[in-house]
Amino acid sequence: MAKLRSQQWFGKEGKDGFIYRAWMKNQGIPSDEFEGKPVIGICNTWSELTPCNGHLRELAEFVKKGVWEAGGFPLEFPVMSLGETLMKPTTMLYRNLASMDAEESIRGNPLDGIVLLGGCDKTTPSILMGACSVDLPTVFLSGGPMLAGKHKGKSIGTTDIWKFSDANRKGELSQEEFVEIEAGMCRSDGHCAVMGTASTMACMVESLGVTLPHNAAIPASDSRRKVLAHLTGRRIVDMVKEDLKLSKILTRKAFENSIMVNAAVGGSTNFVVHLLAIAGRIGVELNLEDFDKFSEEIPLLANLQPSGDHFMEDLYYAGGLPAIIKELKKQLHKGVVTANGKSLLENAEDATCYDRNIIESVESPFKDDSGIAVVKGNLCPNGGIIKPSAATPALMQHKGKAYVFETVEEYKATIDSPDLEVDKTSVLILKNAGPKGYPGMPEVGNIGLPKKMLDQGVTDMVRISDGRMSGTAFGTVILHVSPESAVGGAFGLVKTGDLIELDVPNRKLTLHVSDEELTLRRKDWEAPDLGVNRGYVKMYIDHVEQAHEGVDLDFLKGGSGSEVSRDSH
């Protein structure tokens, strides 16, 4: 084993070494722990303000057991935690800030290897992005999904919130029952029980190879999640000895594998901006078209909400992500190393599907359409995306007149008006929800339908936004339109009444307005005044990239490595 990085701190003689060791010893650490043991940092996004990660303090203790057992020295540290359900205006605004916290915490401390603990949507990509920029031996451990909710004898999950909300707005569901459902929705530790963004991120890190097998789907409350934590703690010590860094795992082929697996599970559209950002940090070339290219031939195999009927716990008991990976053995790249030293396909060799209602086969898939479709046109020259498996087939080719909401506040103030000039063919446009325009690119793209349409029995309409949508949501929704409206893209010039044509099979999104007319409109266009003049948010607005680039800050691309050239004393 090469000389440990931590020995640049703990192996020093003289005053510096004295200070590094002495102050650590006030925590009751014996001297021999500093004598050449791999120091493992446990990067923990636990917070009581992040309910999905509320159990990660306990999970960290099981990681520590494994580290001690394997001869390592575990040290747990906190980083900024992003609670999707509570944090305003959107956790996406702070993903890059949390990544900076993780990066500098890892680089600046005497650590040889890292265990990343995350669960809620942005906690997973943020800390992995930060770790990529340092590039030490690193393994991820997700918090796991919560158990499915229960109401009146039926299983419910986050996806059902949108349905319950519409029923409540239509007067079909009383406020009393709405509150009663609240109590049964989140009945255990863990993140959302469906294939929302949190579960997608857990699948992403497993398919990228930066976790041990079965990380994605073991429920948070299943004791096997604790066993996985213990094994993860053991494994990171060996990864340090093997010098198995993130850059050796996160190759171009690993990213391609992850895109294919994401298609097979029906993962969230948020997968796109996060995978692009991770690729940018580790130095792998990846673009928006890759998501379409590598998912195009992959059918949907997992029958999970929101594209299907079941929940993440069902996926685990049906065979877990390895069973899906095994189904894709002809499509996936072979020989791509993962955190345990084996390839992704080697880890799935012994996987078994125990329930074909949950995990279907490539020959007889749950749905033919899966993954992410990328559309382009004069409305979105840099692209927009749609999740076909969650859309309405009849609307995948559609032409209708735009009805424009300039802001989400305007939408909320007017959407229930009986005088709203829309019909079932209308295309609902939500502007100023992009990376700069909100700022932070919130999950508002799947705006609810007008009440007058719900009253007529309409269940879906084409919606277009430069924002994102929750991975738990569904509908014929074009998202991540780039360039966004707030930077002067054509999307910002759309007016109510303009004709818009969506053609997903041919990957087109067209605004039927002449170039001459758009030129005239652009002369009158003014950038929105966001009213931000200080702090991180101003830095974010000044430096954030567009959706097709991953929404990272431009100066964070790549990494600074693990070297720290100057001492602290």
Secondary structure, 3 states (H helix, E strand, C coil): CCCCCCHHHHCCCHHHHHHHHHHHHHHCCCHHHHCCCCEEEEEECCCCCCHHHCCHHHHHHHHHHHHHHCCCEEEEEECCCCCCCCCCCCHHHHHHHHHHHHHHHHHCCCCCEEEEEECCCCHHHHHHHHHHHHCCEEEEEECCECCCEEECCEEECCCHHHHHHHHHHCCCCCHHHHHHHHHHHCCCCCECCCCCHHHHHHHHHHHHCCCCCCCCCCCCCCHHHHHHHHHHHHHHHHHHHHCCEHHHHCCHHHHHHHHHHHHHHCCCCHHHHHHHHHHHHHCCCCCHHHHHHHHCCCCECECECCCCCECHHHHHHCCHHHHHHHHCCCCCCCCCECCCCCEHHHHHCCCCCCCCCCECCCCCCCECCCCCEEEEECCEEEEEEECHHHCCHHHCEEEEEEEEECCHHHHHHHCCCCCCCCCCCCEEEECCCCCCCCCCCCECCCCCCCHHHHHCCCCCCEEEECCECCCCCCCCEEECCCCCHHHCCHHHHCCCCCEEEEECCCCEEEECCCHHHHHHHHHHCCCCCCCCCCHHHHHHHHHECCHHHCCCEHHHCCCCCCCCCCCCC
